[in-house]
Amino acid sequence: MIPKPASKCASIVEELNILGSSYDPDIHQFRLAQIEKEAEKLKQETPEGAYTILGIIACMKGNIENMHRYHKNAIKCSGESFSSLKNYGFSLYHQGLLKDAYVYYLKAHEQEKANPSVLKALLDISFFLGLDENYDKFKEKLDRLNVKYDDPKDFYEDDSYWLEKTLTDVEDMLHKHPDLIVKPDPETESLIDDLIEGVAID
């Protein structure tokens, strides 16, 4: 039985998520090139899935411009579907663009209030952005749903010395190599704070 384009895209996204957890350009470069070719062929049949795949690959390669472009195409093609918003949030999160990621995860959350992966991401980002009230609300939601999760507050507060040292090391590195700084998407940057402050979590 030949898999449908949509299910094929879903399986590829799942494979990319697994590859992303241990991505090594020297090892995975050939497979990513194969997947890119498959995605190009799928554009006509399932544009959302194809652009999502290309966006995730761009994220893995550190090509931020293409990451934004492909994911936004997926969002546009799908009419802002839950999966397109969640996947863009995922890529933004993994590039350290936390405020941008927060906005798109919140948009996904508006469509599926009880989705565990989105709630976990929003809990983590709320903690990192210092949004204590939102952090408490997302934590309460996860507890009500009886979902298992790693509480970032427990992890980082127990290792505050190492967190502070890591942040200092990163700041020093970026000061020496400013070209490594990943800049937020200019189209959303001016809207981010207003969106975060005005969002209704419940």
C-alpha positions as CSV (number, residue, x, y, z in Angstrom):
1,M,0.0,0.0,0.0
2,I,1.4,3.4,-1.0
3,P,1.4,5.9,1.9
4,K,-0.7,9.0,1.4
5,P,1.3,12.3,1.0
6,A,0.1,13.7,4.4
7,S,1.0,10.6,6.3
8,K,4.4,10.4,4.5
9,C,5.1,14.0,5.6
10,A,4.1,13.2,9.2
11,S,6.5,10.2,9.2
12,I,9.3,12.4,7.8
13,V,8.7,15.1,10.4
14,E,8.9,12.4,13.1
15,E,12.2,11.1,11.6
16,L,13.6,14.7,11.6
17,N,12.7,15.1,15.2
18,I,14.6,12.0,16.0
19,L,17.6,13.1,13.9
20,G,17.5,16.6,15.5
21,S,18.1,15.2,18.9
22,S,21.6,13.9,17.8
23,Y,22.2,15.9,14.6
24,D,25.7,15.6,13.2
25,P,26.2,17.2,9.7
26,D,28.9,14.7,8.9
27,I,26.6,11.8,9.6
28,H,23.2,13.0,8.5
29,Q,24.0,15.3,5.6
30,F,23.2,12.7,2.9
31,R,19.9,11.7,4.5
32,L,18.8,15.4,4.9
33,A,19.6,15.9,1.2
34,Q,17.4,12.9,0.3
35,I,14.5,14.3,2.5
36,E,14.8,17.7,0.9
37,K,14.3,16.1,-2.5
38,E,11.3,14.2,-1.3
39,A,9.8,17.4,0.2
40,E,10.2,19.3,-3.1
41,K,8.2,16.5,-4.8
42,L,5.5,16.7,-2.2
43,K,4.9,20.5,-2.6
44,Q,2.1,20.1,-5.1
45,E,0.2,17.4,-3.1
46,T,0.7,18.6,0.4
47,P,2.3,22.0,0.6
48,E,2.0,22.4,4.3
49,G,3.8,19.2,5.0
50,A,6.5,19.9,2.4
51,Y,7.2,23.4,3.7
52,T,7.2,22.2,7.3
53,I,9.9,19.6,6.4
54,L,12.0,22.2,4.6
55,G,11.6,24.5,7.6
56,I,12.8,21.9,10.1
57,I,15.8,21.0,7.9
58,A,16.7,24.7,7.6
59,C,16.5,25.0,11.4
60,M,18.8,21.9,11.8
61,K,21.3,23.5,9.4
62,G,21.1,26.9,11.1
63,N,19.7,28.6,8.0
64,I,17.4,31.0,9.9
65,E,16.2,33.0,6.9
66,N,15.0,29.8,5.2
67,M,13.6,28.5,8.4
68,H,11.3,31.5,8.7
69,R,10.4,31.5,5.0
70,Y,9.5,27.8,4.8
71,H,7.5,27.7,8.1
72,K,5.6,30.8,7.2
73,N,4.7,29.2,3.8
74,A,3.4,26.2,5.7
75,I,1.3,28.4,8.0
76,K,-0.1,30.3,5.0
77,C,-0.9,27.2,2.9
78,S,-2.7,25.6,5.8
79,G,-4.7,28.6,7.0
80,E,-2.8,28.6,10.3
81,S,-3.3,25.0,11.2
82,F,-2.4,23.7,14.6
83,S,0.5,21.6,13.3
84,S,2.0,24.4,11.2
85,L,2.0,26.7,14.2
86,K,3.4,24.1,16.6
87,N,6.2,23.0,14.2
88,Y,7.3,26.7,13.7
89,G,7.3,27.2,17.5
90,F,9.4,24.0,17.8
91,S,12.0,25.3,15.3
92,L,12.1,28.8,16.8
93,Y,12.6,27.3,20.3
94,H,15.5,25.2,19.1
95,Q,17.2,28.3,17.6
96,G,16.8,30.1,21.0
97,L,14.3,32.5,19.7
98,L,12.1,32.1,22.8
99,K,9.8,35.1,22.4
100,D,9.0,34.2,18.8
101,A,8.5,30.6,19.8
102,Y,6.2,31.6,22.6
103,V,3.9,33.5,20.3
104,Y,3.5,30.6,17.9
105,Y,3.1,28.1,20.7
106,L,0.4,30.3,22.2
107,K,-1.4,30.5,18.8
108,A,-1.3,26.6,18.7
109,H,-2.5,26.5,22.3
110,E,-5.6,28.6,21.3
111,Q,-6.6,25.8,18.9
112,E,-5.8,22.8,21.2
113,K,-5.9,23.8,24.8
114,A,-5.0,20.4,26.2
115,N,-2.1,19.4,23.9
116,P,0.7,18.1,26.2
117,S,3.7,18.9,24.0
118,V,2.5,22.5,23.5
119,L,1.8,23.0,27.2
120,K,5.2,21.6,28.1
121,A,6.9,24.0,25.7
122,L,4.9,27.0,27.1
123,L,5.9,26.0,30.6
124,D,9.6,25.9,29.7
125,I,9.5,29.2,27.8
126,S,7.4,30.9,30.5
127,F,10.2,30.0,33.0
128,F,13.0,31.2,30.8
129,L,11.3,34.5,30.0
130,G,10.4,35.1,33.7
131,L,6.7,35.0,33.1
132,D,5.9,33.6,36.5
133,E,2.1,34.0,36.4
134,N,1.9,32.2,33.0
135,Y,4.3,29.5,34.3
136,D,2.0,28.8,37.2
137,K,-1.0,28.5,34.9
138,F,0.6,26.1,32.5
139,K,2.0,24.0,35.4
140,E,-1.5,23.9,36.8
141,K,-2.9,22.8,33.5
142,L,-0.4,20.0,33.1
143,D,-1.1,18.8,36.6
144,R,-4.9,18.8,36.0
145,L,-4.3,16.7,32.9
146,N,-2.1,14.3,34.9
147,V,0.7,14.7,32.3
148,K,4.3,13.8,33.3
149,Y,6.8,16.6,32.6
150,D,10.2,17.9,33.7
151,D,9.7,21.1,35.7
152,P,12.4,23.5,34.5
153,K,12.3,25.4,37.8
154,D,13.4,22.2,39.7
155,F,16.2,21.5,37.2
156,Y,17.7,25.0,36.9
157,E,17.2,26.2,40.4
158,D,19.0,23.1,41.7
159,D,21.9,23.8,39.3
160,S,21.8,27.6,39.5
161,Y,25.6,27.9,39.7
162,W,26.1,25.9,36.5
163,L,23.3,27.8,34.7
164,E,24.9,31.1,35.6
165,K,28.3,29.9,34.5
166,T,26.9,28.6,31.2
167,L,25.1,31.9,30.5
168,T,28.3,33.8,31.3
169,D,30.3,31.6,28.9
170,V,27.7,32.1,26.2
171,E,27.7,35.9,26.6
172,D,31.5,35.9,26.4
173,M,31.4,33.8,23.2
174,L,28.8,36.0,21.6
175,H,30.8,39.1,22.5
176,K,33.8,37.7,20.7
177,H,31.7,36.3,17.8
178,P,28.7,38.6,17.2
179,D,28.0,36.8,13.9
180,L,26.7,33.8,15.9
181,I,23.8,35.8,17.3
182,V,20.5,34.6,16.0
183,K,18.2,37.5,15.4
184,P,14.4,37.3,15.9
185,D,12.1,37.4,12.9
186,P,11.7,41.2,12.1
187,E,8.1,40.7,11.1
188,T,7.0,39.5,14.6
189,E,9.6,41.1,16.8
190,S,7.7,44.4,17.3
191,L,4.5,42.5,18.1
192,I,5.8,39.9,20.5
193,D,5.6,41.7,23.8
194,D,2.1,43.0,23.1
195,L,1.0,39.5,22.1
196,I,2.5,37.9,25.2
197,E,1.0,40.5,27.6
198,G,-2.4,40.3,26.0
199,V,-2.9,36.6,25.6
200,A,-5.7,34.8,27.4
201,I,-4.3,31.5,28.7
202,D,-7.5,30.0,30.1
